[in-house]
Amino acid sequence: MAAGTPGVASGAADGTGRTTPGPGSVVVRAVVGGWRGLVWYLEGMMGADAYKKYVAHHRAVHPGVEPLGERQFWREKMDAEDANPQGRCC
């Protein structure tokens, strides 16, 4: 197949010595980007990013003070949720 023909996964030279992405790589990038967005959304919805948010907040509000380790953070978070159940499914 010639360069520029639909269905060609490899790029074609653009005169600068570099190759331009073919249609296959654009599709792959779109799928990977969509997957990353879905993972980001689900982690946020389920609270999996809570420790990252805690560390960012702790460093901004309490500079120079070491934040809890991740294991201790999750232990205290789960203990607090068990002691004070709110709107959650289980």
C-alpha positions in Angstrom: 0.0 0.0 0.0 1.2 3.5 -0.7 1.7 6.2 1.9 -1.5 8.0 2.6 -3.6 5.0 1.8 -6.3 4.3 4.4 -5.5 1.4 6.6 -1.7 2.0 6.6 -0.6 1.9 10.2 2.9 3.3 9.7 3.6 7.0 9.2 4.6 8.8 6.0 7.6 11.2 5.7 6.6 14.8 6.0 9.8 16.3 4.5 11.5 17.0 7.8 12.9 13.5 8.2 10.2 12.7 10.8 7.2 10.6 10.2 3.7 11.6 10.8 1.5 9.3 12.8 -0.7 6.9 10.7 -4.3 6.3 11.4 -3.6 3.3 13.6 -1.5 5.2 16.0 -4.2 7.9 16.3 -6.8 5.3 17.2 -4.5 3.7 19.7 -3.8 7.1 21.4 -7.6 7.8 21.5 -8.3 4.4 23.1 -5.4 4.7 25.6 -6.5 8.3 26.5 -10.1 7.1 26.9 -9.0 4.2 29.2 -6.9 6.6 31.3 -9.8 8.9 31.7 -12.1 6.1 32.7 -9.6 4.8 35.3 -9.2 8.4 36.7 -13.0 8.8 37.0 -13.5 5.4 38.7 -10.6 6.0 41.1 -12.1 9.4 42.1 -15.6 8.0 42.5 -14.4 5.1 44.7 -12.0 7.2 46.7 -8.8 5.4 45.6 -7.1 8.8 45.1 -7.8 9.9 48.7 -4.3 9.4 49.9 -2.8 11.5 47.0 -5.3 14.2 47.8 -4.5 14.0 51.6 -0.7 14.3 50.9 -1.2 17.3 48.6 -3.4 19.0 51.2 -1.1 18.1 54.1 2.0 19.5 52.3 0.2 22.7 51.5 -1.3 23.3 54.9 1.4 21.7 57.1 4.7 22.3 55.4 7.6 20.7 57.2 5.4 18.1 59.0 5.6 14.5 57.7 2.2 13.2 56.5 1.0 9.8 57.7 2.2 6.8 55.7 -0.2 5.4 53.2 -1.0 2.3 55.3 -1.7 4.3 58.5 -3.8 6.8 56.5 -6.1 4.1 55.1 -6.3 2.4 58.6 -7.4 5.7 60.2 -9.8 6.5 57.3 -11.5 3.1 57.5 -11.7 3.4 61.3 -13.3 6.8 61.0 -15.8 5.6 58.4 -16.8 2.6 60.5 -17.2 4.8 63.6 -19.3 7.4 61.7 -21.2 5.6 58.9 -22.7 8.1 56.4 -24.2 7.8 53.0 -22.4 4.8 51.6 -23.7 1.5 50.1 -22.1 -1.0 52.5 
